[in-house]
Amino acid sequence: MVIASLVVSFRAAWPWIIGSLAATLLLSGLDDLVPVLICFANRHFRNKDSEETPGAMSGDERSIAIFIPCWRESEVIEKMIRHNLAAIRYRNFAFFIGIYPNDEATVTVTRQLASLFRNVHVAECPTPDQHRRLIASTGSINGCFCTRSRAAVDSTPWCYTMPKT
């Protein structure tokens, strides 16, 4: 008898429980709708004569460097670079892909990309011996980002070393 009365009262309360939950979810989701409405309004009501790139509004675009460290990324790096070259609407940027000489597959793929695209550059880290000597000479404890200069006859690595913290 007690169980039967509980079932009847639960059946009576069930629509109120579901209704309260639905109202709570609807109200909590309204804040997610605001950015969507702003983007929709911006896309459909903006001045059609203006340029789409941010640099066009402020004059010349400043140069941007995008650094990508790669270790065993040969299977995905080409697709990622090609996608970003097509998707980024900013014109004045360059990719610097950091590679290691002992990762032959990634070295091959990134060098092919650098030969195809003028704004893709390969930055090869030095060998472990060169790296140790560089850290010893600069006092850097955080490592470095190195590239072999194409203009250097002796292929001396040119590095940006992080200062000690």
NORMO-V193583 format. One line per field, one symbol per residue. phi: phi as a letter, one per 40 degrees, with the letter a starting at -180 (. if undefined). psi: psi as a letter, one per 30 degrees, with the letter a starting at -180 (. if undefined). burial: + if it has 9 or more other C-alpha atoms within 8 Angstrom, else -. Layout:
# NORMO-V193583
phi->???
psi->???
burial->???
This chain:
# NORMO-V193583
phi->.ccccccccccccdcccccccccccccccccccdccccccccccbccccccccccccbgccccbbbcbcbafbccbcccccccccccccccbaacbccbbccbdccdcccccccccbcbbbcbccccdccccccccccgcbcgabbacccccccfccbbbbcccb
psi->eeeeeeeeeeeefeeeeeeeeeeeeeeffefffeeeeeeeeeefgljffllfkeffegbkkkkkkjkjkkjhgfffeeeeeeeeeeekfkfilkkjjklkfgieeeeeeeeeeefekfgkkkjkllleeeeeeeeeffgkffaljllkkffkeghkkkljkklk.
burial->----------------------------------------+------------+++----+--------+---+--++-----------+--+++++++++-+--++-+++-++-----+++++++----+---+----+--+++++++-------+---++---
